[in-house]
Amino acid sequence: MIALVAAATIAVPLSGCSSSSPASDSGASTKPAKHHAPQVSGVITAENGDSWTVKGDNGTTYTVALGTGTMFGSKKTPATRQQFPVGDHVRISGPISGSTVTATDIRNSSAKTTTPASQ
């Protein structure tokens, strides 16, 4: 009787896990989802103290709120806010509410250049 109770306890959590069964997989990854902060990529168009304006690659203009916890650069290549002048293309991570981003992380983005090509 004790063995049956233990087996039932183990079977219940596993039966609710749809990713443990290949038959239920509809082509989606079975790896656990990583939870990253939302990101905005775009060009810095203005800087005013702890508030920046960024024209997003999607065409939206964002107000970026900087705080004491905002990290500039990466752990491997730290930077300061002075290393992000107007015209730089950046990737900003942090919570987004409407068109306001509370920046937790700001990095240079090599995806686009801000210098126009010579003609």
N, C-alpha and C positions, 0 to 999 in steps of 0.2 A: 504494500500500500504506500509506503513512504517513497519508493522508487517511482511510482506512477505520479505522485504529486510533484516531485522534482522535475520529471520529464515534462509535465504539463506547464510548469512555470517557465521553463526554458523555451518551449514551443510557442507560447503566446507572443512574446516580443518578436520572435523571428517571423511569425506569420504575418505581422503588420508591416514588415519591411519590404516594400516592393522592389527595391534595387538589388535585393539578394537573390532574386530569381531571374535568370536570363529570359524565361518565357514572357515576363512582363515588360521587358525592355523594348521600347519602341524606337531604338536608335539613339536615345539620349545617353550621355555618359553616365556610368555608374559611380564615378568618383564623386566624393562629397564636394558640394559647391563651395568655392572660396568666397568669403564675404569681404569685398573691397569697398572702400568709400567711393561714392560717385565721383566722376571726373569730368572736367571741362578742359578742352584744349582751345587755345586761341592766342590772339596777339594783345599784349598790354597796350591800351590806348591812352591811359591816364593813370597817374599815381598822386594821391592826395593823403599823406599820412598813412593811417591804417586802413585806407580804402583805395582799392584799385578798380579801374574799369578795364574789362577784357572783352574784346569782340570775338565771340566764339566761332569756331570753324563752321558751326551750324547756322551762323548768321545772327544769333541772339547776342545782345549786349548784356554782360553780367557785371554786377557789383561784387567785388571780392573783398570780404572782410578779413583783415589780418589780425592776429592776436599774438600773445606772448608764447603760445604753444605752436605757432606756425613754423614748420621746418622748411628751410630753403635748401635746395640741392638734395643730395642723398646721403645715406650713412657713409658710403664709400667716398663720395665727393661732396662734402658739405659746402654750402655757399651762404652768402649774406643777402639781405634784401637789396642792397646796393648793386649787386651783380645781376639784377633783373630790371634793366631800363625800359622805358617806353619803346615799343617796337619789337621787343623780344617775343618769340613764340614760346608759350609755356603750357604745361599740363598741371592743372590744379586739382587736388583731391580734397574732398570735404563734403559735409552735408549741403544740399542744395534746397533752397526754399524759394520757389518762383524763379526770379532771375538773380538771387543773391546766393553766393557761395561763401560759406565760412571755411576759410582755407586751413587745412591741417598740414598740407604738404604742397610745395610748389617746386617744380623742376623745369629746367630748360627742355624744350622739345626739339628734337632734331628732325621731326616729321616735315616741317616746312621752314623755309627761310623767309626772312622779312626784307631782304635786300632784293629789289627788282632786278631781273635779268637784263643784261646789256643787249641793246638791239642794234 
